[in-house]
Amino acid sequence: MRKNSGFAIFARRCRLRKLLSRILKTFLNDRSKNQIPRK
């Protein structure tokens, strides 16, 4: 049971990291798009 809980936490962390990376990518893309016309 301990292994299962640890694996669940690891999977959740992996999923969170993927989600965070995706949000960061979109956020950075939006910022770059918004900064282009200002130049």
N, C-alpha and C positions, 0 to 999 in steps of 0.2 A: 504493500500500500504506500509505503514511503516513496518508493521509486515512481509509482504512478503520480503521486502528488507533485513530485519534483518535475516529472516530465510535463505535467499539465502547466506548471508555472513556466517552464522553459518555453513550451509552445505558445503560451499567452504572451510572453516577453517577445518572442520572435514575431508574433502577429503584430504586437504593438510597434515594434521597431519598423516593420514593413509599412504600417499605416503612417507612422511618423515620417519616414523617409519620403513616402508619396506626398504627404501634405507639404513637407519642406520643398520638394521639387516643384510642386505647383506654385507654392508661395514665391519661390525664387524666380520662377518663370514669369509670374505676374509682375513682380518687382522690376525685372529686366525690361519687360514690355512697357511698363509705365515710365521707366527712366529713359527709354530711347527717345521719345518725342521731346523731353525736357532739354536734351542736349541741343 
